[in-house]
Amino acid sequence: MKKILLFLMMTAMAVPTMADTTKPAESAENENVYVLMELLGSSLKMIKEDYVEDVSYKTMVEKALNGVLTAQDPHSGFLNKDEMDDMNTQTKGEFGGVGMEVSSENNFVRVVSPIDDTPAFRAGIQAGDYITHIDGTSVVGLSLNEAVKRLRGEPKTKVKIKISRKNKEPFEVTLTRDIIKVDPVKFEAKGNIGYIRVLTFSEKTTAELHRAIKEIKEKIGKDLIGFVLDIRNNPGGLLDQAVGVADTFLAQGEIVSTRSRKPEETLRFSAKSEDMTDGLPLVVMINEGSASASEIVAGALQDHKRAVIVGLKSFGKGSVQTIREIPGFGAIKITTARYFTPSGNSIQAKGITPDVEIPRAELKELPKITGWGEGDLDGALSAEVGKKAKDTTEFVPEEKTDDTKKDEKTDYQLDRALDILRAMSVMAAQKE
């Protein structure tokens, strides 16, 4: 009981006394705080003495703190020491689990985005899916941290989740847990275009992005016409890495600002280095799984007209969480500010609207029609004066397809992004 009393006393000491303020309303509120703290202390004592099962004071206080924080918004919460360690590990780019970023919504766990090449991604989990049950137990009543803890576990063990998806009957998926190693950046040359996929904003993202750009430049050389930056299904990460990624493509100007309740605490982050891509055409791909840091990058490049943003409207997570450590107990993750794009637009609950909307789609190639054109008409003139065109009409039967051979899947959104970049390159060349 001593630890609890010490905690309550420390909390009360942090509250300003009536002598600290001259405002009657604040004085009344401060006076009520002491009464409320007594209520909390006596309630914990009653729970300890009368609850049907024994509950430790430590557990009760942790859950009480988490309840207060999660009641404010789905991104705030209390982290115990183990959860703090998990979070620190995740920002380093390697952690155990099934590979998806989740949030809390409507008492369920909502998938923000699956991470590429993870059990969740391979099982077809989609951004926007709701997880209603974990191993047969409803998630209703669980905090987000508790739900995440149940999803994680030893590699090679299984976890069964029930999914609710729009326009589809609820279904179950069994995932095999694995060590999730996220390479923050993947890249390749697609002809004369540099394609860069940023999966997460962890500690090494900006450095890996710079390496990708350098290697693409070396591989393609003078034929390089531009870049496609793919941040679809990127759930975000570290703010400094979002600033670093945007700075990579900007020579000057504001990237993002964070604004709290106090105007004097507004922070602004601006570009400091040169554009590593030398102003080459840039297309940025987003979708509803692009959140937080991804939206900062997309918003900055869109506002500065540095890139054409394509795909689907982003998630809309535009709030800042600050981790404040409580020595010996863990930390609280508390929402302290909102993100704003350079033009002053809030990302929160609005997201980034693409310049060109590109839906998900599957393409089916139709058979070629041969023997149909001006030159195939009877008596048509040829390109040479005084001559008739040769009869080139030829019947070509439709090629039979092997039903056992599956067509290779294509990424319709990426194909359209590459087309847009090629068009941008042509326009840029015409202006020179």
C-alpha positions as CSV (number, residue, x, y, z in Angstrom):
1,M,0.0,0.0,0.0
2,K,2.9,2.3,0.6
3,K,3.8,2.5,-3.1
4,I,0.2,3.5,-4.0
5,L,0.1,6.1,-1.3
6,L,3.4,7.5,-2.5
7,F,2.1,7.5,-6.1
8,L,-1.0,9.4,-5.0
9,M,1.0,11.8,-2.9
10,M,3.3,12.5,-5.8
11,T,0.4,13.2,-8.1
12,A,-1.2,15.5,-5.6
13,M,2.0,17.4,-5.1
14,A,2.2,18.0,-8.9
15,V,-1.2,19.8,-8.7
16,P,-0.9,23.6,-8.2
17,T,-2.2,24.7,-4.8
18,M,-4.9,27.4,-4.4
19,A,-2.1,29.8,-3.6
20,D,-0.6,29.2,-7.0
21,T,-3.4,30.8,-8.9
22,T,-5.7,33.8,-8.8
23,K,-8.5,32.4,-10.9
24,P,-11.5,31.3,-8.9
25,A,-12.5,28.6,-11.5
26,E,-9.0,27.1,-11.4
27,S,-9.0,27.2,-7.6
28,A,-12.2,25.3,-7.4
29,E,-10.9,22.7,-9.9
30,N,-7.7,22.3,-8.0
31,E,-9.6,21.8,-4.8
32,N,-11.8,19.1,-6.5
33,V,-8.6,17.3,-7.6
34,Y,-7.8,16.4,-4.0
35,V,-11.3,15.1,-3.4
36,L,-11.1,13.0,-6.6
37,M,-7.7,11.6,-5.6
38,E,-9.2,10.5,-2.3
39,L,-12.0,8.8,-4.4
40,L,-9.4,7.0,-6.5
41,G,-7.5,5.8,-3.4
42,S,-10.5,4.6,-1.5
43,S,-11.9,2.8,-4.6
44,L,-8.6,1.0,-5.1
45,K,-8.7,-0.1,-1.5
46,M,-12.2,-1.4,-1.8
47,I,-11.3,-3.3,-5.0
48,K,-8.3,-4.9,-3.3
49,E,-10.4,-6.0,-0.3
50,D,-13.7,-7.0,-1.9
51,Y,-13.1,-8.1,-5.5
52,V,-13.9,-11.7,-6.2
53,E,-10.2,-12.4,-7.1
54,D,-7.1,-10.9,-5.7
55,V,-5.8,-7.9,-7.8
56,S,-2.5,-6.2,-7.2
57,Y,-2.4,-2.5,-6.7
58,K,0.2,-2.3,-9.5
59,T,-2.2,-3.9,-12.0
60,M,-5.1,-1.7,-11.0
61,V,-3.1,1.5,-11.3
62,E,-1.6,0.5,-14.7
63,K,-5.1,-0.2,-16.0
64,A,-6.5,2.9,-14.5
65,L,-3.9,5.0,-16.2
66,N,-4.4,3.2,-19.5
67,G,-8.2,3.7,-19.2
68,V,-7.8,7.4,-18.7
69,L,-5.5,7.8,-21.7
70,T,-7.3,5.5,-24.1
71,A,-10.5,7.3,-23.3
72,Q,-9.0,10.5,-24.8
73,D,-8.0,9.0,-28.2
74,P,-7.0,5.6,-29.6
75,H,-3.3,6.4,-29.8
76,S,-2.7,7.4,-26.2
77,G,-2.0,4.8,-23.5
78,F,0.1,3.4,-20.7
79,L,3.1,1.2,-21.5
80,N,4.5,-1.0,-18.9
81,K,8.2,-1.9,-19.0
82,D,7.7,-4.9,-21.3
83,E,5.6,-2.9,-23.7
84,M,8.2,-0.1,-23.7
85,D,10.9,-2.6,-24.7
86,D,8.6,-3.9,-27.5
87,M,8.1,-0.4,-28.8
88,N,11.8,0.4,-28.7
89,T,12.5,-2.8,-30.6
90,Q,9.9,-2.1,-33.2
91,T,11.4,1.4,-34.1
92,K,14.7,-0.4,-34.7
93,G,13.0,-2.4,-37.4
94,E,12.9,-5.9,-35.9
95,F,10.2,-7.4,-33.7
96,G,8.1,-10.6,-33.1
97,G,4.5,-10.9,-34.2
98,V,2.3,-11.3,-37.3
99,G,3.2,-8.0,-39.1
100,M,0.5,-5.4,-39.0
101,E,0.0,-2.0,-37.6
102,V,-3.3,-1.7,-35.6
103,S,-5.4,0.9,-33.8
104,S,-8.5,0.8,-31.6
105,E,-11.9,1.7,-33.0
106,N,-15.4,1.0,-31.9
107,N,-14.2,-1.4,-29.2
108,F,-12.5,-3.5,-31.8
109,V,-9.0,-3.7,-33.2
110,R,-8.7,-2.1,-36.7
111,V,-5.9,-2.8,-39.1
112,V,-4.1,0.3,-40.2
113,S,-1.9,-1.6,-42.6
114,P,-0.3,-5.0,-43.0
115,I,3.5,-4.9,-43.4
116,D,5.0,-6.3,-46.6
117,D,6.3,-9.8,-46.6
118,T,4.9,-10.7,-43.2
119,P,2.4,-13.4,-42.1
120,A,-0.5,-10.9,-42.1
121,F,0.4,-9.6,-45.5
122,R,0.7,-13.0,-47.0
123,A,-2.6,-14.1,-45.5
124,G,-4.4,-11.2,-47.3
125,I,-5.2,-9.0,-44.3
126,Q,-6.2,-5.6,-45.6
127,A,-6.1,-2.0,-44.3
128,G,-9.5,-1.3,-42.7
129,D,-10.2,-4.9,-41.6
130,Y,-11.5,-5.2,-38.0
131,I,-10.2,-7.9,-35.7
132,T,-13.1,-9.0,-33.6
133,H,-11.7,-12.2,-31.9
134,I,-8.2,-13.5,-31.1
135,D,-8.0,-17.2,-30.5
136,G,-11.7,-17.4,-30.0
137,T,-11.9,-14.6,-27.4
138,S,-13.6,-11.3,-28.2
139,V,-11.4,-8.2,-28.2
140,V,-14.2,-6.1,-26.7
141,G,-13.1,-5.0,-23.3
142,L,-9.4,-5.4,-24.1
143,S,-7.1,-2.4,-24.3
144,L,-5.2,-2.0,-27.5
145,N,-1.9,-3.0,-25.7
146,E,-3.6,-6.2,-24.4
147,A,-4.8,-7.1,-27.9
148,V,-1.4,-6.5,-29.4
149,K,0.2,-8.6,-26.7
150,R,-2.2,-11.5,-27.6
151,L,-1.2,-11.2,-31.3
152,R,2.5,-11.4,-30.5
153,G,4.2,-14.6,-29.3
154,E,7.0,-17.0,-30.0
155,P,8.0,-17.6,-33.6
156,K,6.3,-20.6,-35.3
157,T,3.4,-20.5,-32.9
158,K,-0.1,-19.9,-34.3
159,V,-2.8,-17.4,-33.6
160,K,-6.3,-17.5,-34.9
161,I,-8.1,-14.1,-35.6
162,K,-11.6,-13.4,-36.8
163,I,-11.9,-10.6,-39.4
164,S,-14.8,-8.4,-40.2
165,R,-14.5,-6.8,-43.6
166,K,-16.9,-4.5,-45.4
167,N,-19.2,-6.2,-47.9
168,K,-18.1,-9.7,-46.7
169,E,-19.1,-12.2,-44.2
170,P,-16.8,-12.4,-41.1
171,F,-14.1,-15.1,-41.5
172,E,-11.3,-16.6,-39.6
173,V,-7.6,-16.6,-40.5
174,T,-4.8,-18.6,-38.8
175,L,-1.5,-16.9,-38.8
176,T,1.9,-18.3,-37.9
177,R,3.9,-15.9,-35.9
178,D,7.4,-15.0,-37.1
179,I,10.3,-12.7,-36.3
180,I,9.3,-9.6,-38.3
181,K,12.4,-8.0,-39.8
182,V,11.4,-4.9,-41.7
183,D,13.9,-3.6,-44.2
184,P,12.6,0.0,-44.3
185,V,13.5,0.6,-48.0
186,K,13.3,-1.6,-51.1
187,F,14.2,-0.4,-54.5
188,E,14.7,-1.4,-58.1
189,A,15.1,0.0,-61.6
190,K,12.0,-0.3,-63.7
191,G,13.4,0.5,-67.1
192,N,14.6,4.1,-66.9
193,I,12.5,4.8,-63.7
194,G,13.7,4.4,-60.2
195,Y,11.1,2.6,-58.0
196,I,11.5,3.0,-54.2
197,R,9.3,1.3,-51.7
198,V,9.4,2.7,-48.1
199,L,7.8,0.2,-45.8
200,T,8.3,2.0,-42.4
201,F,9.9,5.0,-40.9
202,S,12.4,3.4,-38.5
203,E,15.8,4.6,-37.4
204,K,17.5,3.8,-40.7
205,T,14.9,4.8,-43.2
206,T,16.4,8.1,-44.4
207,A,19.9,6.6,-44.7
208,E,18.6,3.6,-46.6
209,L,16.6,5.9,-48.9
210,H,19.8,7.9,-49.7
211,R,21.6,4.6,-50.5
212,A,18.7,3.6,-52.8
213,I,18.8,6.8,-54.8
214,K,22.6,6.6,-55.2
215,E,22.4,3.0,-56.5
216,I,19.6,3.7,-58.9
217,K,21.5,6.7,-60.3
218,E,24.5,4.5,-60.8
219,K,22.5,1.7,-62.4
220,I,20.4,3.7,-64.8
221,G,22.8,6.5,-65.4
222,K,21.9,9.4,-67.8
223,D,18.8,7.6,-69.0
224,L,17.1,8.0,-65.6
225,I,13.8,10.0,-66.1
226,G,12.4,10.1,-62.6
227,F,11.3,8.3,-59.4
228,V,8.2,6.6,-58.0
229,L,8.1,6.7,-54.2
230,D,5.7,4.0,-52.9
231,I,4.4,4.5,-49.4
232,R,1.2,2.5,-49.7
233,N,0.4,0.6,-46.5
234,N,3.2,2.4,-44.6
235,P,1.8,2.9,-41.1
236,G,4.3,5.6,-40.2
237,G,7.0,5.7,-37.5
238,L,9.5,8.3,-36.4
239,L,8.9,12.0,-37.0
240,D,12.6,12.8,-37.7
241,Q,12.6,10.1,-40.4
242,A,9.5,11.5,-42.1
243,V,11.2,14.9,-42.1
244,G,14.4,13.3,-43.5
245,V,12.6,11.5,-46.3
246,A,10.7,14.6,-47.4
247,D,13.9,16.7,-47.2
248,T,15.5,14.2,-49.6
249,F,13.3,15.5,-52.4
250,L,13.1,19.2,-51.3
251,A,15.7,21.9,-51.5
252,Q,13.9,24.4,-49.3
253,G,10.6,25.2,-47.5
254,E,8.6,23.9,-44.6
255,I,8.0,20.2,-44.3
256,V,5.6,19.9,-41.4
257,S,4.5,21.8,-38.2
258,T,3.2,20.4,-34.9
259,R,0.8,22.5,-32.9
260,S,-0.3,21.8,-29.3
261,R,-2.7,23.6,-27.0
262,K,0.0,26.3,-26.4
263,P,0.8,28.4,-29.4
264,E,4.3,29.1,-28.1
265,E,5.1,25.3,-28.3
266,T,4.5,25.2,-32.1
267,L,7.4,23.4,-33.9
268,R,8.3,23.8,-37.5
269,F,10.5,21.5,-39.5
270,S,12.1,22.7,-42.8
271,A,14.2,21.3,-45.6
272,K,17.9,21.7,-45.0
273,S,19.7,19.7,-47.7
274,E,19.6,19.7,-51.5
275,D,17.2,17.6,-53.6
276,M,19.1,14.3,-54.1
277,T,17.1,13.6,-57.2
278,D,18.1,16.9,-58.9
279,G,14.4,17.9,-59.5
280,L,13.6,14.9,-61.7
281,P,9.9,14.1,-62.0
282,L,8.5,12.4,-58.9
283,V,5.3,10.4,-58.3
284,V,4.3,9.4,-54.7
285,M,1.9,6.5,-54.2
286,I,-0.5,6.4,-51.2
287,N,-3.6,4.5,-50.0
288,E,-5.8,4.1,-47.0
289,G,-3.0,2.2,-45.2
290,S,-0.6,5.2,-45.5
291,A,-0.6,6.8,-42.1
292,S,1.2,9.3,-39.9
293,A,4.8,9.8,-41.1
294,S,3.7,8.7,-44.6
295,E,1.1,11.4,-44.7
296,I,3.7,14.0,-43.6
297,V,5.8,13.1,-46.6
298,A,3.0,13.1,-49.0
299,G,1.5,16.3,-47.7
300,A,4.8,18.2,-47.9
301,L,5.7,17.1,-51.4
302,Q,2.1,17.8,-52.6
303,D,2.0,21.3,-51.0
304,H,5.4,22.2,-52.6
305,K,4.2,20.8,-55.9
306,R,7.3,18.7,-55.9
307,A,5.4,15.4,-56.7
308,V,2.2,14.1,-58.1
309,I,0.4,12.1,-55.4
310,V,-1.5,9.1,-56.8
311,G,-3.6,6.3,-55.4
312,L,-6.3,6.4,-52.7
313,K,-7.0,8.8,-49.8
314,S,-4.7,8.2,-46.9
315,F,-5.6,7.0,-43.3
316,G,-5.8,10.5,-41.6
317,K,-3.6,9.9,-38.5
318,G,-2.3,13.4,-37.9
319,S,-1.6,13.5,-34.2
320,V,1.7,13.5,-32.3
321,Q,2.4,11.1,-29.5
322,T,5.0,11.9,-26.9
323,I,6.5,9.1,-24.7
324,R,7.0,10.3,-21.2
325,E,8.9,7.8,-19.0
326,I,7.8,7.0,-15.5
327,P,11.0,5.5,-13.9
328,G,10.4,2.0,-12.5
329,F,6.9,1.6,-14.0
330,G,7.1,2.2,-17.7
331,A,5.8,5.2,-19.6
332,I,2.7,7.0,-20.8
333,K,2.2,7.6,-24.5
334,I,0.2,10.8,-24.7
335,T,-1.1,12.8,-27.7
336,T,0.4,16.2,-27.4
337,A,-0.1,17.9,-30.8
338,R,-1.4,17.7,-34.3
339,Y,0.5,17.6,-37.6
340,F,-0.1,20.3,-40.2
341,T,1.1,20.4,-43.8
342,P,3.2,23.4,-45.1
343,S,0.0,25.0,-46.4
344,G,-1.6,24.8,-42.9
345,N,-3.9,21.9,-43.5
346,S,-4.5,19.4,-40.7
347,I,-4.0,15.8,-41.5
348,Q,-6.0,14.5,-38.5
349,A,-9.1,12.6,-39.6
350,K,-8.9,14.1,-43.1
351,G,-5.9,12.4,-44.6
352,I,-4.2,13.3,-47.9
353,T,-6.3,13.4,-51.0
354,P,-4.3,12.2,-54.0
355,D,-4.0,14.5,-57.1
356,V,-4.9,11.5,-59.3
357,E,-7.1,8.8,-57.8
358,I,-6.2,5.3,-58.9
359,P,-8.4,2.5,-57.7
360,R,-7.3,-1.1,-57.1
361,A,-8.1,-3.1,-60.2
362,E,-7.2,-6.2,-62.1
363,L,-6.3,-6.0,-65.8
364,K,-7.3,-8.5,-68.4
365,E,-5.5,-8.3,-71.8
366,L,-7.8,-8.7,-74.7
367,P,-6.8,-10.6,-77.9
368,K,-5.2,-8.5,-80.6
369,I,-7.4,-7.6,-83.7
370,T,-5.3,-8.0,-86.8
371,G,-6.2,-7.1,-90.4
372,W,-8.1,-4.0,-89.3
373,G,-6.9,-0.6,-90.5
374,E,-6.9,1.8,-93.4
375,G,-4.3,-0.3,-95.2
376,D,-6.6,-3.3,-95.1
377,L,-9.5,-1.7,-96.9
378,D,-10.0,-2.8,-100.5
379,G,-8.5,-0.3,-102.9
380,A,-6.9,1.8,-100.2
381,L,-4.1,4.2,-101.2
382,S,-0.6,3.5,-99.9
383,A,1.7,6.1,-98.4
384,E,3.4,6.4,-101.8
385,V,1.7,8.5,-104.6
386,G,0.0,6.5,-107.4
387,K,0.2,3.1,-105.7
388,K,-2.3,0.8,-104.0
389,A,-1.8,-0.6,-100.6
390,K,-0.9,-4.3,-100.4
391,D,-3.5,-6.7,-99.1
392,T,-2.2,-7.5,-95.6
393,T,-5.4,-9.0,-94.3
394,E,-4.6,-12.1,-92.3
395,F,-6.7,-14.2,-90.0
396,V,-5.1,-15.0,-86.8
397,P,-7.0,-17.4,-84.5
398,E,-7.2,-16.5,-80.8
399,E,-4.4,-18.0,-78.9
400,K,-5.6,-20.8,-76.6
401,T,-4.6,-20.3,-73.0
402,D,-3.4,-23.0,-70.7
403,D,-5.9,-23.2,-67.8
404,T,-3.3,-24.7,-65.6
405,K,-1.1,-21.6,-66.0
406,K,-2.0,-18.7,-63.8
407,D,-1.5,-15.2,-65.1
408,E,1.2,-13.3,-63.3
409,K,-0.4,-10.7,-60.9
410,T,0.1,-7.1,-61.9
411,D,0.0,-4.0,-59.7
412,Y,-2.5,-1.8,-61.5
413,Q,-1.8,1.2,-59.3
414,L,2.0,0.9,-59.8
415,D,1.6,0.5,-63.6
416,R,-0.5,3.7,-63.7
417,A,2.0,5.6,-61.5
418,L,4.8,4.6,-64.0
419,D,2.7,5.8,-66.9
420,I,2.1,9.2,-65.2
421,L,5.8,9.6,-64.5
422,R,6.6,8.9,-68.1
423,A,4.2,11.6,-69.2
424,M,5.7,14.0,-66.7
425,S,9.1,13.3,-68.1
426,V,8.0,14.0,-71.6
427,M,6.4,17.3,-70.5
428,A,9.6,18.3,-68.6
429,A,11.7,17.5,-71.6
430,Q,9.5,19.7,-73.8
431,K,10.0,22.7,-71.5
432,E,13.8,22.5,-71.7
